[in-house]
């Protein structure tokens, strides 16, 4: 029988390099609290036994992401981030560029708290969770895709699959059911959101500018 234990608590966001170090050093069957904010706790767990259906994963790299609020505790998935950002970008069309910039900053390794600094005072009529929670989940899913995902990717870096969808969900005015179906079925994001940063693409451009994809006539 394996007993779960808690490590010391981290109560504020951190840069990606700090997060990935925590992920790699996390002992088996240990929860690590990554963020406590607005009554919500975000934590990670490295189980010593792989869950059913995870036979391709390396148990030394596999880790789980957890959400806890009051009596609710569950493992969120990528769609939580996508749906929240969809709702935010539709309720505040004027802040699409700022949302894209903030979540690109998370993708490039910035502390989620710093990345969303300019958006902290903005009000959104529709969303799922506080923005710092969503930004932290985004950072964790990027770490999961980079470090734990077991198969070869069509992208380099492989995390562009996730980030391409973040960009597409915020920038395009498509319906959420269609977007969610495409994401859940494993379809890739539109190339116009990824190709300049994808080292495997023939049009890779190491000198890309911030938000370059907004010039792609979305």
Secondary structure, 3 states (H helix, E strand, C coil): CCCCEECCCCCCCCCHHHHHHHHHHCCCCEEEEEEEECCEEEEEECCCCCCCCCCCCCCCCCCEEEEEECCEEECCCHHHHHHHHHHHHHHCHHHHHHHHHHHHHHHCCCCHHHHCHHHCCCCCCCCCCCHHHHHHHHHHHHHHHHHHCCCCCCCCCCCHHHHHHHHHHHHCCCCHHHHHHHHHCCCCCCHHHCHHHCCCCCCCCCCCCCCHHHHCCC
